[in-house]
Amino acid sequence: MIGRWISLASIVFPTIALADDVDAGREIAQRRCSSCHVIAPHQGNEVAIAPPFVTIARKRGFGSEMLAYFILEPHPRMNLAITRREANDVAAYILSFAK
C-alpha cells in the first residue's frame, strides 16, 4: 500500500531539480582543483599549471553543461572520481567568474 502512495506521489508531484550550488563548487574546487588551477582571483599563480578558473569562465561558448562535461572527463593529473552533481557545482563556481 505504501508503495502505491509513493508511486502516485512521484507522478503527481514533479521532480524538483536542484540548482547548481556555487558555494559547494568552491569547496570542491579548493579540495580537488587548486593543486593545478588558480581557482580564485586572489590566489597566487604559483600553482597554476592549468588554466585559471577566471580564464575558463571567460571563454566563449562555455556553458554550464559543456563545462560540467569537461570536468567529468579524466584530467591528466587528476585521478579522483567526481560525480555529476559535483561537476555541475564546480561548473557553476567557475562560471560565477564570467560576470
Buried (B, 14 or more C-beta within 10 A) or exposed (E): EEEEEEEEEEEEEEEEEEEBBBEBBBBBBEEBBBEBBBBBEEBEEEEBEBEBBBBBBEEEEBEBEEBBEEBBEEBEEBEEEBEEBBBBBBBBBBBBBEE
